[in-house]
Amino acid sequence: MLRKFFFLFVVLSLLTSCWDLTEIEEVGFVVAVALDPLEKKDLELFKEQFQKETGMSPGHLYKTTYQVVIPGATSEEGGATEDAFFNITSVGRTNFKMNRTISTRRSRRPKYEHLKVILINEELLKTGAMIGHLIDFYIRDHEMRRNALVYISKGAANGSLQHKLPLEIMPAKSIRMVQENYKANHAMPPPKKIGDLAIDIINEQSFILPRITPFEGIDFKIAGAGVFLGRTNELVGWLGEMDYLAYSLVTGEAFNAILEVDKDGKLFVLEIDTMGAIVNYQRKNDQDYFKIEIMTEGFLGESWLGDIELSEDMNEMLEIAVKEQIEHLAKNIIHKTQSEFHADIFGLFKEVKQNNYRYWKGIEDNWDGEGGMFSKATIDVSAKVKIRHYMTEEKVS
């Protein structure tokens, strides 16, 4: 009997082997995708080809560049001797169809479990709710993870996938590594995961999307952001680097940011250490009123003021200069969002919803957009600044 049990155990152990094992070298892991419009000549060519094959007009066409990792070339043992990736581009009307088309040109079917970044050309986002359509496939597919980062590209999206940066093995990883520096740079927004972007789109909330700008296919820069109107999910404008700093001040998120402040024609630099923003809302006289108080504490990181005497009076003068700069930046970006974008990217609607829910339910469909309640609201800004110490070699009075 014992011999029979032993024999049965051996047989069953053999049956537990992995019958659907796929070698990693045989899988085409897609780590980045870039979506771009077709150039005019190519667009006409593909439209003509589509009409000949189907007898129909394609409507819209765009191209997607897939960056696929080469597993054997990514090994760090002995150093890589070849590119650790290759790019392949497909043209079509939908992401699903283009994804399947790749299999007709390469032996490895694309897999998306390790997708790191999605780059979308600005030209594809200027009309209608295109961003929702363009990322739909990457949200629905069961292989996709919700932590892929999404960027709007100022120029050709595939331009940022051509060459890796020094010390990195592929462009997709380069982008992720650069993005990790956002806490140390006031011009770079935090990463936007595709899962969070999907929530913004579904809720029809105005939002910003980090901007990536390629430089001649050999470099890129992540700074600034695209502004999207919640009602339509349409790209309505840009936040430049200083705009984004101002936005971060209003939202109380400009940690570690630096301010170059002019005092009497000379510069000094304040490094913000801690900060916050308090928003108070009132509805009175048929008008929405917001009062935003920005509070900052920081250090004097660099001085071009010459010899200055360390005193309470001098400290107060520097704090006033910083206060005026913060209020100037904040008022400018608020004016820009109300008069140019008509988009509540600050999330002020949350204060309305929390404090006057009945009123909010009546106007929520008319909050964003030209002529909306956000554009008509009165928003006052004030700042409080504390410079804790100088960090320089000033004279002590």
C-alpha positions in Angstrom: 0.0 0.0 0.0 2.8 2.4 0.9 4.5 1.7 -2.4 1.2 2.6 -4.3 0.9 5.9 -2.4 4.5 6.8 -3.2 4.0 6.0 -6.9 0.8 8.1 -6.9 2.6 11.0 -5.3 5.4 11.0 -7.9 2.9 10.9 -10.8 0.9 13.8 -9.3 4.0 15.9 -8.8 4.9 15.6 -12.4 1.4 16.8 -13.4 1.9 20.1 -11.5 4.4 21.4 -14.0 3.6 24.7 -15.8 2.0 23.6 -19.0 1.6 27.1 -20.5 5.1 28.4 -19.7 6.2 31.3 -21.9 9.9 32.2 -22.0 10.4 35.9 -21.2 12.7 36.3 -24.3 9.6 35.3 -26.4 7.4 38.1 -25.1 7.2 41.6 -26.5 6.8 43.8 -23.4 5.5 47.3 -24.4 7.0 49.9 -22.0 5.8 53.1 -23.7 3.4 54.3 -26.4 3.3 57.6 -28.2 0.2 58.8 -30.1 0.7 61.3 -32.9 -1.3 62.7 -35.8 -0.3 61.8 -39.3 1.5 64.2 -41.5 -0.6 65.6 -44.4 1.0 63.5 -47.1 0.8 60.3 -45.0 -2.8 61.0 -44.1 -3.9 61.3 -47.7 -2.0 58.1 -48.6 -3.6 56.0 -45.8 -7.0 57.4 -46.4 -6.8 56.5 -50.0 -5.6 53.0 -49.1 -8.4 52.5 -46.6 -11.0 53.6 -49.0 -9.8 51.2 -51.7 -9.8 48.3 -49.3 -13.1 49.0 -47.5 -15.1 51.4 -49.8 -15.5 53.6 -46.7 -14.0 56.8 -45.4 -11.8 56.2 -42.3 -13.0 59.3 -40.5 -9.9 59.8 -38.4 -6.5 58.3 -38.5 -3.5 58.6 -36.2 -0.3 56.6 -35.5 1.0 54.9 -32.4 4.6 54.2 -31.7 5.3 51.3 -29.4 8.5 51.0 -27.5 9.2 47.3 -26.9 11.9 46.0 -24.5 14.4 43.4 -25.5 14.8 41.3 -22.3 18.2 39.8 -23.2 19.7 43.2 -23.8 18.6 44.7 -20.5 20.8 42.4 -18.4 23.3 44.5 -16.4 25.8 41.6 -16.2 28.8 42.7 -18.3 26.9 45.8 -19.5 24.6 46.1 -22.4 26.2 45.8 -25.8 23.1 46.7 -27.9 19.9 48.8 -27.6 17.6 47.4 -24.9 14.5 48.4 -26.9 13.1 48.9 -30.4 10.3 51.1 -31.6 7.6 50.2 -34.1 4.8 52.4 -35.4 1.3 51.4 -36.6 -1.4 53.5 -38.2 -5.1 53.1 -37.7 -8.4 54.4 -36.2 -8.4 52.6 -32.9 -5.8 51.4 -30.4 -7.2 47.9 -30.3 -6.8 47.4 -34.1 -3.3 48.9 -34.2 -2.3 46.7 -31.3 -3.4 43.6 -33.2 -1.7 44.8 -36.4 1.7 44.7 -34.7 1.4 40.9 -34.6 1.5 40.8 -38.4 4.9 42.6 -38.4 6.7 41.1 -35.4 7.1 37.6 -34.0 6.3 38.7 -30.4 2.8 39.7 -29.6 2.7 43.0 -27.5 2.1 42.6 -23.8 1.3 45.6 -21.6 1.9 44.4 -18.0 5.0 46.7 -17.8 3.6 49.7 -19.6 5.3 52.8 -18.0 4.3 55.9 -20.0 1.7 57.0 -22.5 2.6 60.2 -24.5 -0.2 62.0 -26.5 0.5 64.7 -29.0 -1.2 68.0 -28.3 -2.7 68.1 -31.8 -4.9 65.0 -31.0 -6.4 66.7 -28.0 -7.6 70.0 -29.2 -11.0 68.9 -30.4 -13.8 67.3 -28.5 -13.4 64.6 -25.8 -10.5 62.9 -27.6 -8.4 62.2 -24.6 -11.1 59.8 -23.2 -11.2 57.9 -26.5 -7.4 57.8 -26.9 -6.8 56.2 -23.4 -10.0 54.0 -23.4 -8.1 50.9 -24.6 -5.4 51.3 -22.0 -8.0 51.5 -19.3 -10.3 48.6 -20.4 -7.7 46.0 -21.3 -7.2 43.4 -18.5 -3.4 43.5 -19.0 -3.1 47.1 -18.2 -2.0 48.5 -14.9 -3.4 51.7 -13.5 0.0 53.2 -12.7 1.2 54.0 -16.2 2.0 57.7 -16.4 0.3 59.9 -19.0 1.8 63.0 -20.6 0.7 65.6 -23.2 3.5 66.2 -25.7 4.3 69.6 -27.0 5.3 68.4 -30.4 5.8 64.9 -31.7 5.1 62.4 -29.0 7.4 59.8 -30.5 10.2 62.3 -30.4 10.7 61.5 -26.7 11.1 57.8 -27.4 14.0 57.9 -29.9 17.1 58.0 -27.6 17.7 57.1 -24.0 19.3 59.5 -21.6 22.8 58.9 -20.3 22.9 56.3 -17.4 19.5 54.8 -18.5 18.8 51.8 -20.7 15.7 53.0 -22.5 13.7 56.2 -23.1 10.6 54.9 -21.2 12.7 54.4 -18.1 14.4 57.7 -18.6 11.0 59.5 -18.5 10.0 57.7 -15.3 13.3 58.5 -13.7 13.2 62.2 -14.6 9.6 62.4 -13.3 10.8 61.3 -9.9 12.5 64.7 -9.6 9.2 66.6 -9.4 9.6 67.2 -5.7 12.9 69.1 -6.3 11.6 71.2 -9.2 8.8 73.8 -9.0 8.1 73.6 -12.7 7.4 69.9 -12.9 3.9 68.6 -11.9 3.6 65.4 -10.0 3.0 62.2 -12.0 -0.4 61.6 -13.5 -1.4 57.9 -13.4 -3.8 56.7 -16.0 -6.2 55.5 -13.3 -6.4 59.0 -11.7 -6.8 60.5 -15.2 -9.7 58.2 -15.9 -11.5 59.4 -12.7 -11.0 63.1 -13.8 -12.5 62.3 -17.2 -15.5 60.4 -15.8 -16.3 63.0 -13.2 -15.9 65.8 -15.8 -13.6 67.7 -13.6 -11.1 70.2 -15.0 -7.6 69.0 -14.6 -4.0 69.4 -15.7 -1.7 66.9 -17.4 2.1 67.1 -17.2 3.8 68.3 -20.4 6.7 66.7 -22.0 8.7 68.5 -24.8 11.1 66.6 -27.0 14.2 68.3 -28.3 15.3 67.1 -31.8 14.8 63.4 -30.8 17.8 63.4 -28.5 16.5 64.9 -25.3 13.2 65.9 -23.6 12.0 68.1 -20.8 9.1 67.6 -18.3 7.8 71.0 -17.2 4.5 72.8 -17.3 1.1 71.2 -18.0 -1.8 71.1 -20.3 -5.2 72.4 -19.0 -8.3 70.4 -19.8 -11.8 71.7 -19.4 -14.0 69.4 -17.3 -17.2 69.8 -19.2 -15.7 68.7 -22.5 -12.3 67.1 -21.6 -10.8 69.4 -24.3 -7.4 70.9 -24.2 -7.9 74.6 -23.6 -4.5 75.9 -22.9 -1.1 75.6 -21.2 0.5 76.3 -17.9 4.1 77.5 -18.5 6.7 76.9 -15.9 6.0 80.0 -13.9 2.3 79.4 -14.3 2.6 76.0 -12.7 4.6 77.5 -9.8 1.8 80.0 -9.3 -0.8 77.2 -9.5 1.1 75.2 -6.8 1.2 78.3 -4.6 -2.6 78.7 -4.8 -3.2 75.0 -4.1 -0.6 75.0 -1.2 1.6 72.4 -2.9 4.7 74.4 -3.8 6.9 72.5 -1.4 10.7 72.9 -2.0 9.9 75.5 -4.7 12.2 78.5 -5.1 11.2 82.1 -5.7 13.5 84.6 -7.3 12.4 87.8 -5.7 13.4 91.3 -6.9 14.1 93.9 -4.2 15.2 97.3 -5.3 16.5 95.9 -8.6 18.5 93.1 -6.9 17.6 89.5 -6.6 17.4 87.0 -3.7 16.1 83.5 -3.7 13.7 82.0 -1.2 13.5 78.3 -0.9 10.0 77.3 0.4 10.3 74.7 3.2 6.7 74.4 4.5 3.5 75.9 3.1 -0.2 75.6 2.9 -3.3 77.3 1.6 -6.6 77.9 3.4 -9.8 78.5 1.3 -12.9 80.1 2.7 -16.1 80.2 0.7 -19.2 82.3 1.0 -22.3 82.7 -1.1 -23.7 86.2 -0.7 -25.6 88.7 -2.8 -26.0 86.1 -5.5 -22.2 85.9 -5.9 -19.6 83.3 -5.1 -16.7 84.6 -2.9 -13.5 82.8 -2.2 -10.7 83.9 0.1 -7.4 82.1 -0.3 -4.7 82.6 2.3 -1.3 81.2 1.3 1.1 80.6 4.1 4.8 79.9 3.5 8.0 79.5 5.5 11.4 79.3 3.9 15.1 80.0 3.8 17.1 82.6 2.0 18.9 80.3 -0.4 20.9 82.8 -2.4 21.5 86.6 -2.2 22.5 89.1 -4.8 21.7 92.0 -2.5 25.3 92.6 -1.5 26.2 93.2 2.1 23.1 93.4 4.2 22.7 93.7 7.9 20.8 91.0 9.7 18.1 92.7 11.6 14.4 92.4 12.3 13.7 95.3 10.0 15.6 93.8 7.1 14.0 90.4 7.6 10.5 92.1 7.5 11.4 93.9 4.3 12.4 90.7 2.6 9.2 89.0 3.8 7.2 91.8 2.4 8.9 91.4 -1.0 8.2 87.7 -1.0 4.6 88.3 0.0 4.1 90.7 -2.9 5.6 88.3 -5.4 3.4 85.4 -4.2 0.3 87.5 -4.4 1.2 88.8 -7.8 1.8 85.2 -9.2 -1.4 83.9 -7.6 -3.6 86.7 -8.9 -2.2 86.3 -12.4 -2.9 82.6 -12.6 -6.3 82.9 -11.1 -7.2 85.6 -13.7 -5.8 83.4 -16.4 -7.9 80.4 -15.4 -11.1 82.5 -15.1 -10.8 84.6 -18.2 -8.8 82.4 -20.6 -9.3 78.8 -19.7 -12.7 79.1 -17.8 -11.5 76.0 -16.0 -11.5 75.4 -12.2 -8.2 73.5 -12.0 -7.9 74.5 -8.4 -10.8 72.3 -7.3 -12.6 75.3 -5.7 -15.9 73.6 -6.6 -15.3 71.2 -3.6 -15.7 74.2 -1.2 -19.0 75.1 -2.8 -20.2 71.5 -2.7 -19.2 71.0 0.9 -20.6 74.3 2.2 -23.8 74.8 0.1 -24.7 71.4 -1.4 -28.2 72.4 -2.5 -26.9 75.4 -4.4 -24.1 73.3 -5.9 -26.5 70.7 -7.3 -28.3 73.5 -9.2 -25.2 75.0 -10.8 -22.7 72.0 -11.1 -23.4 71.7 -14.8 -22.6 75.4 -15.3 -19.5 75.7 -13.1 -16.8 75.3 -15.7 -16.8 76.8 -19.2 -17.1 80.3 -20.6 -19.8 82.2 -18.8 -19.8 79.6 -16.0 -20.0 80.3 -12.3 -16.3 79.7 -11.8 -15.4 82.5 -14.2 -17.8 84.9 -12.5 -16.6 84.1 -8.9 -14.7 86.7 -6.9 -11.4 85.2 -5.6 -9.2 87.2 -3.2 -5.7 86.1 -2.4 -3.4 87.0 0.4 -0.1 85.6 1.6 1.8 85.3 4.9 5.6 84.8 4.7 8.1 83.8 7.3 11.8 83.7 6.6 13.3 81.6 9.3 17.0 82.2 8.8 19.4 83.5 6.2 21.8 80.7 5.4 24.4 83.2 4.2 27.2 85.3 5.6 25.4 88.6 6.3 26.7 91.2 8.7 25.1 91.1 12.1 24.0 94.6 13.2 
